[in-house]
Amino acid sequence: MKLKYAREIEILNYDDKKLIELSEKNLLALNLEEMKKIKEYFSSIGRNPTDCELECIAQTWSEHCFHKTFKADIEYQENKKKENICLLKEIMEVTEKLNYDWCISIFKDNAGIIKLNEKSGVAFKVETHNHPSALEPYGGSGTGIGGVIRDILGAGLGAKPILNIDVFCFGELTYPYEKLPEGVLHPRRIFRGVVSGVRDYGNRMGIPTGNGAIIFDNGYLYNCLVYCGTVGIIPIDKIEKKVNDGDYIVLVGGRTGRDGIHGATFSSVSLKEDIPTSVVQIGNPIIEKKVQDVLLSARDMGLYNSITDCGAGGLSSAIGEMGKDIGAIVYLEKVPLKYQGLAPWEIFLSESQERMVLAVNEKNLEKLISLFDSEDVEAVVIGKFVKTGKLTVYYKDEIVCNLDMEFLHRGVPKRKLKGVFKKREEKSFLYKSKNLKRDILKILSNPNISSKEEIVRQYDHEVGGRTILKPFIGYESRGVSDGVVLKPFYDSYEGIIVACGINPFYGEIDPYYMAGCCIEECIRNIVSCGGNPEKIAILDNFCWGNVSDEKQLGSLVRCVKGCKDYALKYKVPFISGKDSLNNYFKWKNGRIISIPPTLLISGIGIIEDIRKITSTDFKKVGNLIFVLGKTYNELGGSQFYRNHNIKDGIVPKPRPEKTLPLMKKLHYGIKSGIIESCHDCSDGGLIVSICEMMIGGNLGCNVDFSNVLSEKEEIEIVLFSESCGRFVIEVPKEKISEFKDLFENEEISQIGEIIENKKLNGFWKGKKIFEISLNEIYDTWRSLKF
Amino acid sequence: MKKVNVLILRVGGTNCDFETEWAFNLVGAFAERVHINQLIKKEKKLSDYQILVIPGGFSYGDDIAAGKVLANEIRMKLWDDIEKFIEAKKVIVGICNGFQVLVKSGILPFNSQQLCTLEWNDSGRFEDRWVYLKVERSVCPFFKDIPEIIKMPVAHAEGKFLPKNENILNKIEKNKQVILRYCDSKGNIKGYPYNPNGSVGSIAGICSQNGLIIGMMPHPERCVLKYYYPDFLRKKEDDIYTPSFKIFKNMIQYFS
């Protein structure tokens, strides 16, 4: 075979050793079995692959695109018990079993879609952009948010993005620079770059950023985590999409360059010192904004039949996916380029941003192109979907890729993996505080608890005119919200609530309970704002370390089992999810450092009326303070213990059988106006919730902590335990009897009263044990400078 | 009665067009989002409208400086139409990025060459926060019956109002062209964060000499109903319509 533009890659005569070398040298991230499968395919058609073909297969088969670990057969051993498990099946089983009719497009499109009302649906997707953000924080995080927005634009026939969320995990900002290995950026540099990147892309897209979290822990020194999520609204009749034989392939939006080549495969391997930064894409939000504007008009005019975004794997992935059941012919020389000099395989694989691929019927083609042209967006025909069952790619007169769709999409050998989990014994242990006030203030000033105002203010929270409950609420907007409440439509009071749950510190003790705690925290946050616990859907995002290590994989399996069990018990379906594995760093001497096992649960709740919500700020002097739910000696992984470097203790255990009925009553209480403020208890414990409610209300309170219903009468447990299933609420005196009727037989405790004097007066059995002024609380909570 | 026609101008990077359209429709106008290319190609005529709005966003990415590219485009490609629009005593509203465009094209404050600017915030970055605004007794007719102190959100990186020199500032003040000033909850002029960007004279918005062209950094379109206030759950007000709603209403009523 004589090639002008592509290159032939020798594999037919390669032995195992050479095959593996080839994979490593070209950053293909394929293992021997997969390389042998490729060799076998090309032997059967009697030729070597081209560079374009090999790259195309590697991207399609990458962990990032194909989720080989989640689809693998895993032999899992927990203590002495063995079983075989497929992670993806476990997760999907939850949604299948719950079988809600309002889950309308699940696990098949770019994002999960649930029903909002008879006419509209909501699409929600959360992605990670960890590896790029570690190498080039500004570009990596910006294109992270840009990418997930395109997922929403490519969900169904295109949803309109109305909200972004961001969750980050970084190393501690004070880490000594000298201790970092060469090639690793300092956490402060990563942090600043990531925040700026997300800010500049999100704000320029005109999408409000309304919810998120930031976690600091040195487990993320070498591999930061950047989760970006987008919510969109879509008419129900625009969800179905179908590529037809004969449809034109139209590429719209940005031009193609050499940026982001190998993104999908690179993110499927470990980080090390010498990764080229060309794997990171370069974003331009204004191009994406223009694409969005005109695309949604084209959708409403019915000008295309199917759409997908160009993300990981670029055109190869987008067209390969869309034409999976038909076949496609592509002419690469028609692709508009940023600059000349790209090899055909680079054009096909480039992950340049702001591009979408449409399937357009001939009769609409002219209209579509001129519509895009009218708003200065490039739209170019680059090929056709044709019933050949093949992915055929030309560059000028040369065929540079000709693969069977069947092989490309179903040829990847199923992985057989092993996972082992050994349960660490949880030791009941109680550390006594030597100075309560000092311990409380130390928790409030911890970066994981303290105010993130300096960062969050840099995001536009309310562009679009939909944000009702904002990140900052209450007196002079000083308080913080548990979640964000949006009013998606201008002419209706229907609402959606979005919140999240994340706590890697529990995962270090037991990922199973971490999963339960994260799911519950997410639900609690939504319900605390006024959400209905029976109308919540969730998304999972797993970020794990080196899963070729049996123990790491074992902890992932253990976490997935927790996700399944608790999602079923709380009756919340998974509607979408994503995994980012291999978040580990390889030192020159071969030492491998994995991130802490990290699960992010994001949730979306639907409510009938945004006027019937509540916020976390204390409202009125004289109102009574209650705690809903019981407190247990569960200080394992708590902020209190971490402040004292204590690794022991019991990790919080969710108790859905108690909490779910309690949350249903709470929802009713908020809706009917019995409850005037509500804040869930999570990181830092009950004391943090109370302090934040005081800040938001600019009011003080008297609290007798011995009245808190607790497993043990110990002040440390009451103040700092992070037990699930608890809320602090405020009830006006005149509504007390209604309140008590509602919560009859539930585990509740009346703990205090809101007072004019701006102080937190802490009592134990009537005796004053500490006093902290609101000023001191507020200043300490805001003391951290980023 | 025939509805007042409102043209909401959009370009690449405009992003407050939908909520602005909604706000005008809510007060009884007929608002329409129009792409600048439609005006340039004469597919739409500016003379068919009574109010021109340049809404918030990042026109052309705010490359060079916020609003600068669109300001030049208006000067170079639409100037004849705009001049006639102004001569006909019609209304022009610039919010946030729109204010930046009006100032950088020189339309505000005196319809001349550029005499003022909106510079980077003193904090050096984009900030979203709610501010108190003192409604000044200005020549602008749209603030009639508005409470003396109102609240609105600001969300910008380049919002520091800066006149070229003292004389220009004095002239703006003397002509009563200042419509809004940043203040605290009692109406006192204070520094950051009450004045969120370091604006000279705490100026948040100004108008033309006849009061019919207004530009402001705060976003009234984001809070036409009380549910958009960050503390709406703390107050039990019956009226769901806010002063911002009333400002839009006043603009429409000007034409009745």
Interface residues (C-beta under 8 A of the other chain):
Chain A: R199 N203 R204 M205 G206 N284 P285 I286 K289 K290 D293 S374 E375 D376 R457 Q458 Y459 D460 H461 E462 V463 G464 G465 R466 T467 I468 K470 F472 I473 G474 Y475 E476 S477 K487 Y490 I610 R611 I613 T614 S615 D617 K619 E676 S677 G697
Chain B: R10 G12 G13 T14 N15 C16 F18 E19 W22 A23 H35 N37 Q38 G56 G57 F58 Y60 G61 R125 F126 E127 D128 R129 W130 P153 A155 S185 H219 E221 R222 Y227 Y228 P230 D231 L233 R234
